[in-house]
Amino acid sequence: MEITIENLRILLGWCTLINAGMFAVWSLAFVFAHDLMFKVHTRWFKISEERFDEIHYTMMGYYKLAVILFNLVPYLVLRLVQFN
């Protein structure tokens, strides 16, 4: 497969969708299986529930920012270039 702008745009679109799906699964698991996740993590690490929540919210923010900056924005730029 040749790397063209069109193929790169398609790849970035799929990457965005897959990463958004992973973020959705993580968010839903955090909301609906919070106690189970906390119990599993406290077997490995001695952290408070407040610190556990802080770590997850921080990492969710970083993950979302990375997906936007490295997947969604380049995809949108390539879509805009396609129309010019």
MIVEX-573059 format. One line per field, with one value per atom (N, C-alpha, C): atom name; residue number from 1; residue in one letter; y, z, x. Coordinates in nm, 2 decimals, padded with zeros to 4 digits. Example, Ala and Ser with C-alpha at 12.3 -4.5 7.8 and 13.67 -1.06 7.14 Angstrom:
atomo: (N CA C N CA C)
num: (1 1 1 2 2 2)
residuo: (A A A S S S)
y: (-00.57 -00.45 -00.33 -00.22 -00.11 00.00)
z: (00.78 00.78 00.78 00.71 00.71 00.79)
x: (01.32 01.23 01.32 01.28 01.37 01.29)
This chain:
atomo: (N CA C N CA C N CA C N CA C N CA C N CA C N CA C N CA C N CA C N CA C N CA C N CA C N CA C N CA C N CA C N CA C N CA C N CA C N CA C N CA C N CA C N CA C N CA C N CA C N CA C N CA C N CA C N CA C N CA C N CA C N CA C N CA C N CA C N CA C N CA C N CA C N CA C N CA C N CA C N CA C N CA C N CA C N CA C N CA C N CA C N CA C N CA C N CA C N CA C N CA C N CA C N CA C N CA C N CA C N CA C N CA C N CA C N CA C N CA C N CA C N CA C N CA C N CA C N CA C N CA C N CA C N CA C N CA C N CA C N CA C N CA C N CA C N CA C N CA C N CA C N CA C N CA C N CA C N CA C N CA C N CA C N CA C N CA C N CA C)
num: (1 1 1 2 2 2 3 3 3 4 4 4 5 5 5 6 6 6 7 7 7 8 8 8 9 9 9 10 10 10 11 11 11 12 12 12 13 13 13 14 14 14 15 15 15 16 16 16 17 17 17 18 18 18 19 19 19 20 20 20 21 21 21 22 22 22 23 23 23 24 24 24 25 25 25 26 26 26 27 27 27 28 28 28 29 29 29 30 30 30 31 31 31 32 32 32 33 33 33 34 34 34 35 35 35 36 36 36 37 37 37 38 38 38 39 39 39 40 40 40 41 41 41 42 42 42 43 43 43 44 44 44 45 45 45 46 46 46 47 47 47 48 48 48 49 49 49 50 50 50 51 51 51 52 52 52 53 53 53 54 54 54 55 55 55 56 56 56 57 57 57 58 58 58 59 59 59 60 60 60 61 61 61 62 62 62 63 63 63 64 64 64 65 65 65 66 66 66 67 67 67 68 68 68 69 69 69 70 70 70 71 71 71 72 72 72 73 73 73 74 74 74 75 75 75 76 76 76 77 77 77 78 78 78 79 79 79 80 80 80 81 81 81 82 82 82 83 83 83 84 84 84)
residuo: (M M M E E E I I I T T T I I I E E E N N N L L L R R R I I I L L L L L L G G G W W W C C C T T T L L L I I I N N N A A A G G G M M M F F F A A A V V V W W W S S S L L L A A A F F F V V V F F F A A A H H H D D D L L L M M M F F F K K K V V V H H H T T T R R R W W W F F F K K K I I I S S S E E E E E E R R R F F F D D D E E E I I I H H H Y Y Y T T T M M M M M M G G G Y Y Y Y Y Y K K K L L L A A A V V V I I I L L L F F F N N N L L L V V V P P P Y Y Y L L L V V V L L L R R R L L L V V V Q Q Q F F F N N N)
y: (-00.12 00.00 00.12 00.21 00.34 00.44 00.51 00.61 00.74 00.77 00.89 00.97 01.09 01.18 01.12 01.06 00.99 00.87 00.79 00.68 00.72 00.83 00.88 00.94 01.00 01.06 00.94 00.84 00.72 00.66 00.64 00.59 00.67 00.80 00.89 00.88 00.87 00.86 00.73 00.62 00.50 00.50 00.56 00.58 00.66 00.77 00.85 00.77 00.70 00.62 00.51 00.44 00.34 00.40 00.51 00.57 00.63 00.68 00.73 00.62 00.50 00.39 00.34 00.34 00.30 00.39 00.52 00.62 00.60 00.57 00.55 00.43 00.32 00.20 00.23 00.30 00.34 00.42 00.52 00.61 00.53 00.45 00.37 00.27 00.21 00.12 00.20 00.32 00.40 00.44 00.47 00.50 00.38 00.28 00.16 00.05 00.05 -00.05 00.01 00.13 00.20 00.12 00.06 -00.01 -00.13 -00.20 -00.32 -00.27 -00.17 -00.12 -00.07 -00.01 00.04 -00.08 -00.18 -00.30 -00.37 -00.38 -00.44 -00.36 -00.23 -00.15 -00.14 -00.15 -00.14 -00.27 -00.38 -00.50 -00.47 -00.39 -00.36 -00.24 -00.14 -00.01 00.03 00.09 00.15 00.29 00.32 00.46 00.47 00.60 00.63 00.64 00.63 00.64 00.78 00.88 01.02 01.03 00.97 00.97 00.88 00.77 00.68 00.76 00.83 00.91 01.02 01.09 01.19 01.14 01.03 00.97 00.93 00.87 00.84 00.96 01.06 01.18 01.25 01.26 01.32 01.24 01.11 01.03 01.03 01.04 01.05 01.18 01.29 01.42 01.41 01.36 01.35 01.26 01.15 01.06 01.13 01.20 01.27 01.38 01.45 01.56 01.50 01.39 01.32 01.28 01.22 01.18 01.29 01.40 01.52 01.58 01.59 01.66 01.57 01.44 01.36 01.28 01.27 01.19 01.28 01.35 01.43 01.55 01.63 01.75 01.73 01.63 01.60 01.55 01.47 01.42 01.53 01.63 01.74 01.83 01.85 01.93 01.86 01.73 01.66 01.67 01.67 01.68 01.82 01.92 02.06 02.07 02.01 02.02 01.95 01.85 01.77 01.86 01.96 02.04 02.16 02.19 02.31 02.27)
z: (00.00 00.00 00.00 -00.09 -00.10 00.00 00.06 00.16 00.08 00.06 00.00 00.11 00.07 00.16 00.19 00.10 00.12 00.21 00.19 00.28 00.42 00.44 00.57 00.64 00.56 00.62 00.67 00.59 00.63 00.76 00.76 00.88 01.00 00.99 01.10 01.15 01.05 01.09 01.17 01.13 01.20 01.34 01.34 01.47 01.57 01.52 01.60 01.66 01.57 01.61 01.72 01.69 01.78 01.92 01.92 02.04 02.12 02.04 02.11 02.17 02.11 02.16 02.29 02.29 02.40 02.52 02.49 02.59 02.65 02.56 02.61 02.70 02.66 02.75 02.88 02.88 03.00 03.09 03.03 03.11 03.17 03.09 03.14 03.25 03.23 03.33 03.46 03.45 03.57 03.64 03.56 03.63 03.68 03.61 03.65 03.72 03.71 03.78 03.87 03.92 04.00 04.12 04.20 04.32 04.28 04.18 04.13 04.09 04.01 03.96 04.08 04.18 04.29 04.37 04.39 04.47 04.40 04.27 04.19 04.21 04.19 04.20 04.34 04.44 04.57 04.62 04.54 04.56 04.53 04.43 04.38 04.44 04.47 04.52 04.64 04.73 04.85 04.82 04.77 04.74 04.80 04.83 04.88 04.76 04.79 04.68 04.61 04.69 04.63 04.53 04.57 04.48 04.36 04.38 04.26 04.16 04.21 04.12 04.05 04.13 04.07 03.96 03.98 03.88 03.75 03.77 03.65 03.58 03.65 03.58 03.51 03.57 03.50 03.38 03.39 03.27 03.16 03.20 03.10 03.02 03.10 03.03 02.94 02.98 02.89 02.77 02.79 02.68 02.58 02.63 02.54 02.46 02.53 02.47 02.36 02.39 02.29 02.17 02.19 02.07 01.99 02.05 01.98 01.90 01.97 01.90 01.79 01.82 01.73 01.63 01.65 01.56 01.49 01.58 01.53 01.45 01.50 01.43 01.30 01.29 01.16 01.06 01.11 01.03 00.97 01.06 01.01 00.92 00.94 00.85 00.71 00.71 00.58 00.51 00.59 00.53 00.47 00.53 00.48 00.36 00.36 00.24 00.12 00.14 00.04 -00.04 00.03 -00.03 -00.10 -00.08 -00.15 -00.27)
x: (00.09 00.00 00.09 00.06 00.13 00.08 00.17 00.13 00.10 -00.03 -00.07 -00.15 -00.18 -00.25 -00.39 -00.45 -00.58 -00.57 -00.47 -00.45 -00.41 -00.33 -00.30 -00.42 -00.51 -00.64 -00.72 -00.73 -00.81 -00.75 -00.62 -00.55 -00.58 -00.57 -00.59 -00.74 -00.83 -00.97 -01.00 -00.94 -00.95 -00.89 -00.77 -00.70 -00.78 -00.84 -00.93 -01.05 -01.11 -01.23 -01.19 -01.08 -01.03 -01.00 -00.92 -00.88 -01.00 -01.10 -01.22 -01.30 -01.30 -01.37 -01.30 -01.16 -01.09 -01.11 -01.12 -01.15 -01.29 -01.38 -01.52 -01.53 -01.46 -01.46 -01.39 -01.28 -01.21 -01.30 -01.37 -01.46 -01.58 -01.64 -01.75 -01.71 -01.59 -01.54 -01.51 -01.46 -01.43 -01.56 -01.66 -01.79 -01.86 -01.88 -01.96 -01.89 -01.75 -01.68 -01.57 -01.60 -01.50 -01.45 -01.54 -01.50 -01.41 -01.45 -01.37 -01.23 -01.23 -01.10 -01.01 -01.07 -01.00 -00.95 -01.03 -00.99 -00.87 -00.87 -00.77 -00.64 -00.65 -00.53 -00.47 -00.55 -00.50 -00.43 -00.45 -00.37 -00.22 -00.20 -00.07 00.00 -00.09 -00.03 -00.11 -00.05 -00.12 -00.15 -00.27 -00.31 -00.45 -00.48 -00.62 -00.71 -00.84 -00.94 -00.93 -00.91 -00.90 -00.78 -00.67 -00.55 -00.58 -00.64 -00.68 -00.77 -00.87 -00.95 -00.87 -00.78 -00.70 -00.61 -00.55 -00.47 -00.55 -00.66 -00.74 -00.79 -00.84 -00.89 -00.78 -00.66 -00.55 -00.51 -00.50 -00.45 -00.56 -00.69 -00.79 -00.78 -00.75 -00.73 -00.61 -00.50 -00.38 -00.41 -00.48 -00.51 -00.60 -00.71 -00.80 -00.72 -00.64 -00.56 -00.47 -00.40 -00.32 -00.39 -00.51 -00.59 -00.63 -00.67 -00.71 -00.60 -00.48 -00.37 -00.30 -00.29 -00.22 -00.30 -00.43 -00.52 -00.63 -00.70 -00.82 -00.78 -00.69 -00.65 -00.58 -00.48 -00.43 -00.53 -00.63 -00.73 -00.82 -00.86 -00.94 -00.86 -00.73 -00.65 -00.64 -00.62 -00.62 -00.76 -00.87 -01.00 -01.02 -00.97 -00.97 -00.89 -00.77 -00.68 -00.75 -00.82 -00.89 -00.99 -01.05 -01.15 -01.09 -00.97 -00.90 -00.83)
